[in-house]
């Protein structure tokens, strides 16, 4: 079975953001039109992120509705304050290495 575009893209997106995650696992998907991952945030909470043609989706417990984001960064910034802190640290570290 070949890997779908969505599976590849979600795996790549999460790998690029691994500095701000405790862990992630791409779930086996039965549909070539979406991919889902179980993501453990730095705060210890585990969420499920799904990538479809609509974007990156996460179900919020407070409203029991899917929130859709254009980027994985936007989604992670919305659900994890610790991710935002790590992202900022990584950015400043890269900027310092340029000087």
C-alpha positions in Angstrom: 0.0 0.0 0.0 1.4 3.4 -1.0 1.6 6.3 1.4 -1.0 9.0 0.7 -0.1 12.7 0.1 -1.8 13.6 3.3 0.1 11.0 5.3 3.4 12.2 3.9 2.6 15.9 4.5 1.3 15.4 8.0 4.4 13.4 8.9 6.7 16.0 7.4 4.9 18.9 9.1 5.0 17.3 12.5 8.7 16.3 12.1 9.5 19.9 11.4 7.8 20.9 14.6 9.2 18.1 16.8 11.1 20.6 18.9 7.8 21.8 20.3 6.1 18.4 20.9 6.6 15.6 23.4 5.9 13.0 20.7 3.7 12.1 17.8 2.6 9.0 16.0 0.9 8.9 12.6 -2.1 6.7 12.7 -2.8 4.1 10.1 -5.4 5.5 7.8 -7.9 3.7 5.7 -8.6 6.7 3.5 -6.1 8.3 0.9 -8.0 11.6 1.5 -6.8 12.3 5.0 -4.2 11.4 7.6 -4.5 11.5 11.4 -1.8 11.7 14.1 -1.8 11.3 17.9 0.2 14.2 19.2 1.4 14.6 22.8 1.9 18.2 23.7 4.7 19.4 26.0 2.0 20.0 28.6 1.3 16.2 28.6 -2.1 16.4 26.9 -2.6 14.2 23.9 -4.7 15.5 20.9 -5.6 14.0 17.5 -4.7 16.1 14.5 -6.2 15.3 11.1 -5.0 16.7 7.7 -7.5 16.8 4.9 -8.1 19.1 1.9 -9.8 21.5 4.3 -6.6 21.9 6.4 -5.3 20.8 9.8 -8.1 19.9 12.1 -8.3 19.4 15.9 -11.4 18.7 17.9 -11.7 21.0 20.9 -13.1 19.5 24.1 -14.7 22.8 25.1 -17.0 23.0 22.1 -16.8 19.4 20.8 -16.3 20.9 17.3 -13.4 20.7 14.9 -11.2 23.7 14.5 -9.5 24.0 11.1 -6.1 25.7 10.6 -4.2 26.5 7.4 -0.9 25.6 9.0 0.4 23.1 11.6 2.1 26.0 13.4 -1.1 27.9 13.8 -2.9 24.9 15.2 -0.1 24.1 17.7 0.1 27.8 18.8 -3.6 27.7 19.5 -3.5 24.5 21.6 -0.1 24.6 23.3 1.4 27.6 25.2 4.6 25.6 25.7 4.9 25.0 22.0 4.8 28.7 21.4 7.6 29.2 24.0 9.8 26.5 22.4 9.2 27.9 18.9 10.3 31.3 20.0 13.4 29.9 21.7 14.3 28.0 18.5 13.8 31.1 16.4 16.1 33.2 18.7 18.7 30.5 18.7 18.8 30.4 14.9 19.0 34.2 14.8 21.9 34.3 17.2 23.8 31.7 15.2 23.6 34.0 12.1 25.5 36.8 13.9 
